[in-house]
Amino acid sequence: MIQEYQLRVLPEVAANEQRLKDYLVHEKGLNAREITATRILKRSIDARQRTIYINLNVRAYLNEMPKEDEYQHTLYNNVEGKPQVIVVGAGPGGLFAALRLIELGLRPVIVERGKNVRERKKDLAQISRQQLVNPESNYSFGEGGAGAYSDGKLYTRSKKRGNVDKILNVFCQHGASTSILVDAHPHIGTDKLPRVIENMRNTIIE
Ligand SMILES: Cc1cc2nc3c(=O)[nH]c(=O)nc-3n(C[C@H](O)[C@H](O)[C@H](O)COP(=O)(O)OP(=O)(O)OC[C@H]3O[C@@H](n4cnc5c(N)ncnc54)[C@H](O)[C@@H]3O)c2cc1C
């Protein structure tokens, strides 16, 4: 059986699965022996008061294990020999367009004016250390696009064009933490983003 709960707990409870299970036993009357697993579906921080709370939407699995994966996996079939589509730019728009084209059975070829995401790092260092700007590889130009080296947060919650869950799942498939699927303010992290972008590039090339 699966049961879902809206909880308001202390950070140390939210961060520890065993303490979360104990909380469900004591506060919600669940039987400890029946809880096989818990999964956090949504998480937000309430820091308005002196005591900080975490709001959680939690799913408890009773006498059964989760059947679904932690994220939804997209299948990218081989598109060798399929009609070619030129994609200009390997920013987020270009990378996601290329992945979507593969899903649709087309073969994307990306044309990018800047350097790859790792090489860009050296050019960014040159900007801050020597005030020298490479016009083709900088904060705006290069694989990963603008913002790849600024933060890597994912605050978009536009509902007008559908939800962004698919995008978040594709990021997870390419190495982002699954916490981005549950956090109210998801954040990949600039330290992790280059690896995610490289993995996306490898999927496209494969
Ligand atoms: C400093 C900064 C920080 C940001 N921080 C965040 C953030 O934390 N979170 C967030 O969600 N958004 C952030 N953004 C916004 C985000 O970066 C953009 O919304 C996003 O990059 C747009 O994606 P895009 O693919 O449409 O365009 P771009 O990212 O601009 O990608 C365009 C790509 O095309 C390439 N290109 C351009 N001209 C040519 C050409 N003639 N031939 C071949 N290739 C070409 C460029 O090199 C680039 O790689 C930030 C933006 C900036 C500038």
The ligand as a Gaussian input file, in Angstrom:
#p B3LYP/6-31G(d) Opt

LIG

0 1
 C       25.481000      35.484000     -16.683000
 C       24.195000      34.689000     -16.881000
 C       23.722000      33.902000     -15.829000
 C       22.556000      33.127000     -15.974000
 N       22.157000      32.307000     -14.945000
 C       21.088000      31.518000     -15.106000
 C       20.693000      30.606000     -14.090000
 O       21.317000      30.489000     -13.060000
 N       19.586000      29.871000     -14.295000
 C       18.866000      29.950000     -15.446000
 O       17.876000      29.228000     -15.588000
 N       19.217000      30.805000     -16.432000
 C       20.291000      31.580000     -16.291000
 N       20.647000      32.441000     -17.287000
 C       19.825000      32.510000     -18.495000
 C       20.161000      31.314000     -19.404000
 O       21.550000      31.211000     -19.524000
 C       19.482000      31.509000     -20.766000
 O       18.094000      31.586000     -20.592000
 C       19.815000      30.340000     -21.667000
 O       21.197000      30.153000     -21.788000
 C       19.214000      30.532000     -23.067000
 O       19.492000      29.364000     -23.797000
 P       19.612000      29.376000     -25.362000
 O       20.068000      27.998000     -25.759000
 O       18.353000      29.877000     -25.941000
 O       20.714000      30.461000     -25.732000
 P       22.246000      30.543000     -25.312000
 O       22.487000      29.918000     -23.996000
 O       22.667000      31.949000     -25.522000
 O       22.968000      29.590000     -26.381000
 C       23.248000      30.009000     -27.676000
 C       24.433000      29.190000     -28.162000
 O       24.610000      29.462000     -29.547000
 C       25.980000      29.704000     -29.817000
 N       26.013000      30.582000     -30.982000
 C       25.662000      31.888000     -31.026000
 N       25.795000      32.358000     -32.278000
 C       26.214000      31.313000     -33.034000
 C       26.531000      31.161000     -34.414000
 N       26.445000      32.186000     -35.281000
 N       26.953000      29.946000     -34.838000
 C       27.062000      28.903000     -33.984000
 N       26.776000      28.991000     -32.666000
 C       26.361000      30.188000     -32.207000
 C       26.523000      30.313000     -28.550000
 O       27.910000      30.110000     -28.444000
 C       25.727000      29.557000     -27.481000
 O       26.379000      28.369000     -27.062000
 C       21.824000      33.207000     -17.179000
 C       22.303000      34.013000     -18.239000
 C       23.480000      34.735000     -18.107000
 C       23.996000      35.564000     -19.261000

